[in-house]
């Protein structure tokens, strides 16, 4: 099992208190970073990211785009 310490020590972003069945994936390019947030459950989910609070309906996906240098 991979520990939180292993994740942080290797520079992998860690989101605490992520609800069960919610997945966050980040894709990073030279000028843009995009976080995709997936609710893989049959229940509405609310999560807090650095960019703010996000509410997701069952099986909904949202994304947050960040332009580097802004």
Secondary structure as the mmCIF struct_conf table of DSSP 4:
data_model
#
loop_
_struct_conf.conf_type_id
_struct_conf.id
_struct_conf.beg_label_comp_id
_struct_conf.beg_label_asym_id
_struct_conf.beg_label_seq_id
_struct_conf.end_label_comp_id
_struct_conf.end_label_asym_id
_struct_conf.end_label_seq_id
HELX_RH_AL_P HELX_RH_AL_P1 UNK A 4 UNK A 9
TURN_TY1_P TURN_TY1_P1 UNK A 10 UNK A 11
TURN_TY1_P TURN_TY1_P2 UNK A 16 UNK A 17
HELX_LH_PP_P HELX_LH_PP_P1 UNK A 18 UNK A 19
TURN_TY1_P TURN_TY1_P3 UNK A 20 UNK A 21
STRN STRN1 UNK A 22 UNK A 28
BEND BEND1 UNK A 30 UNK A 31
STRN STRN2 UNK A 32 UNK A 39
BEND BEND2 UNK A 41 UNK A 43
STRN STRN3 UNK A 45 UNK A 49
TURN_TY1_P TURN_TY1_P4 UNK A 50 UNK A 51
STRN STRN4 UNK A 52 UNK A 56
TURN_TY1_P TURN_TY1_P5 UNK A 58 UNK A 59
STRN STRN5 UNK A 61 UNK A 67
TURN_TY1_P TURN_TY1_P6 UNK A 68 UNK A 69
#
